[in-house]
Every structure is written in C-alpha cells, then in structure tokens.
Amino acid sequence: MLGDYLPILLFILTSLVIGGVALTAGRLLGPNKPDSAKLSPYECGFEAFENSRMKFDVRYYLVAILFIIFDLEIAFLFPWAVVLDEIGIFGFLAMIVFLLVLVVGFVYEWMKGALEWD
C-alpha cells in the first residue's frame, strides 16, 4: 500500500525541500535594510488616512465577484474544450448550463453598476 503512495510522498517531500531551500537562500542572500518608509503601512501606494475598520463601497465586492466569475469560466473552459469530443452532448449541455449561470452573475454585476466607475 505504501508503494502506491510513495511517488506522491516523494513529490511532496521534494517540493518542501526545494521551497525551504529557496526561502532560506532568499533570507540569507537578500538585502535586509528596513527603514521607516518600508515598515510603514500603506494602502494602494499612499498613506492610510482612515480607520482600518471602515466600510468599503459595495463595488469593491462586486468587482471581486466579477473576477471570480471570469476566473472560473476560464479555468473550466480549457479542460472542457480539450475533451469535448469525448464527453459528447451531455458535457456540452452541462457546460451551457454552467455558462448560463455565469452569464446570470455577469448580468447581476452589470445591473448593480459594478462596471461603472464614476
């Protein structure tokens, strides 16, 4: 049973070692010259001017939802397009339903005004 999982275990172990070596090398070889400007908090390239607990405009969240919609669409369209011949009409109809759900989300974003920045 261990023989079945040995390649996966070796892959995980190798990736942990390579990641640890890269992080350690960056820490030891990289410059470390902190000053007050580098250690100060900032937001979008300028000094923070309000409380960090302030409410954000809902458009920030709507834009985040919009990015998630398009990321999901692309992430599922590529593998689907590769195996379209093998999955047949059922796979095609399932992707149409998926895309319709994404279109509903996109129309919601559009109607809420997330695409308009005044």
Helices and strands as residue ranges (DSSP letters): H 2-29, H 36-39, E 42-43, E 46-47, H 58-82, H 84-112
